[in-house]
Amino acid sequence: MPTRVHEFDWPDRVVVGTIGLPGARTFYLQVRAGTQIVSVALEKQQSALLAEKIDEILDQLITVEGNPFSVPTGTPDELVDNDGLEAVQEQFRAGAMGLGWDPTTAQIVIEAYPIVIVDDDDNDAALDQDGAEAAEMLLVRMPVGTARAFAKRTREVVGAGRPICPLCGNPIDADGHTCTIPEA
């Protein structure tokens, strides 16, 4: 079965946002071009790592002599997007993700693939039957300014969760927190 690619070369909008309360949030990578919207569920850690690695790539590109790609050091004000997610219909939950740089278009490239569940009892049959789930992907190309704004927003969304206990390092729930300090 051919892979269905949800491809966005110059998206109108690309953001990470959440649905739900801290401690029970679902993270989404949402991309829109015109009327086409794709929402892919992510783990919080995937979101945080995506923002971190995008900034690393952009920071490394700045060090290239003459900064030929005009990579901004900060987030351009006109690209700040603090709006909520648009209508969310989950396309798939991301498993493997890829991140790269396309020097021919000076764009950050994000690839997201669905989680594929393989049945241990019959691997070949499971791959064939579940192939429809794995037979799609999200491919997003975004210019450097948009990528910088995307990373900034993503860090803010990830950081807006439950506060961390300074003693044990675990999240503090709204209904309280029982801290067990490790013995020295």
N, C-alpha and C positions, 0 to 999 in steps of 0.2 A: 504494500500500500504506500503510495507517495506521501511524503511529509507535507502537512498543511502548515505553511509558514505565515504567521501574522507579522507582516513586515511593515515597518515604519521608517522611512528614510529621512524625512524632515518633519517630525511630529509637531502638531500644534501645542501639545501638552504631554509631559512625561513626569510623573510624580510617584512618590511612595506615600501612602496614607493608610489610615486604620479605620476599622469599624469595631465598636465595642469599648468597654471600659478598661482602664489599665489593669493588667493581670489577666484579662480575658479578651485582649484585642486580637484581631486578625489583620495582618499587614497585607497590603496589596501594592503591586507595581501596576500602575494604570497609565495607559498610553492612548492618546486620541489624535486622530488626523481627520478633520472634517467631521462626518457623522460616525466614523468607525471608532469604536472604543473597545479596548481589550484590557481586562483586569486579570492579573495572575497573582494568586496567593503566595506569599513568602513567609518565611520564618523571620522573627525579629533579628536573629543573628545574621541571616542572609542580607537583610536590609542594611544593617550596620556595616557589614563587611563590604557590600557593594559601594556604599558612600566612601568608605575609607580607601578602597582600591582606586576608585575614580579620581579622588583627590591626589593619590600617589602618582597616577599616570600623568595628570595635568601638571603637578608640581615638577615631575621629571621633564616634561616637555618644555617647561619654562626655562630649564637650564640649558637647552639647546641654544647654541650661539645665535644671537639675533632673534630668538623666539619667533621663528618664521610662521608659526601657526597662530600668533596673537592670542595666546592663552592668558586669560585674566588671572591675576593673583587672588582676587576676591570675587564675590558674587555681584554681577551687574544688577543695579537696582531695578532696571526695567524687566528683568527676568525672574524676579522674586514672585513665587506663586504660593500663597498661603490659603488658597481656597480648599474646601473639602473635596473628597472624591465625588465624581459624577456617579450616575446610576451604576452600581456594581453588579455585574453578572460574571461570576468566577469562570474563567476559561479553563484553567487547570491550576494545580498546586505545583509550584516549581520544585524540582529536585536539583538536577545539575544546572549550573549557570556558567556562562563564559563572559569574559570581559576583555575588550581589546581596543586597539587604536587603528584607524584606517587613515594612513597619511595621504592617500589620494583625494579624500574628501575632507580631511581634517576633522574627523568625527570620532567620538567614543562609540563603541559598539557593544551592546549588551545582548546576550543570547540567554534564553531561559527555556528549559526543557521540563516536561512534566515528570513527576515521580512515577516510576514504573515498578509495579509490584510483581515480583517473580515468585511463582509457586515452587517451593523447594522440591516437591514430589515429582514434578514433571516440567522441568525448565523449558524444554523446547515448545511444548504445547502452550505453556503460560505465555511465552513470548509471542507466539502466533496469535493467541486469543487477545492478549492485552496490547497487541501492536497498535490498535486503533488509539489507545490512550497515549502511547509514545509517539504516534505519527503526527505530532504537531509541535510547533515551537514558536517562541516570540523572538523577533529580531528587531532591535531598535538601534538606529543610528542618530546621534544627536551632536550638534555643534558644541564647541568647547564652553561657550558661555552658558548654554542650557545645561550642560553636564555639571558645571560648577554650581549652578543654582539647584540642580537636582540633588547633588551631594549635600549641600547645606541644609536643604529642607529635610532630607532623609535623616540626617543626624539629629535635627530638632524633633522629628516625629519619634524616633527611637528613644531619645532622651526624655520625652514627655510621659514616660511610664511611671510606675511606682517608684518611690524613693528607695534608695539602698541603705540598709542598716550599717552604720559606721563600725559596729562591733563584729557582726558575723558575716556581713557582705551579702546577705539575702534580701530580697525585696520585702518591703513593709506593706502589708495589705491594709486597705481602708478600715477593716474591722479589727485591726490590732496586729501585734507582732510578738511572738514569744521568741526571745533570743537565747540561743544556747551558745555561750562563748566557749570556743575550744580551749582545753586545758593546755598550759604551757609546758 
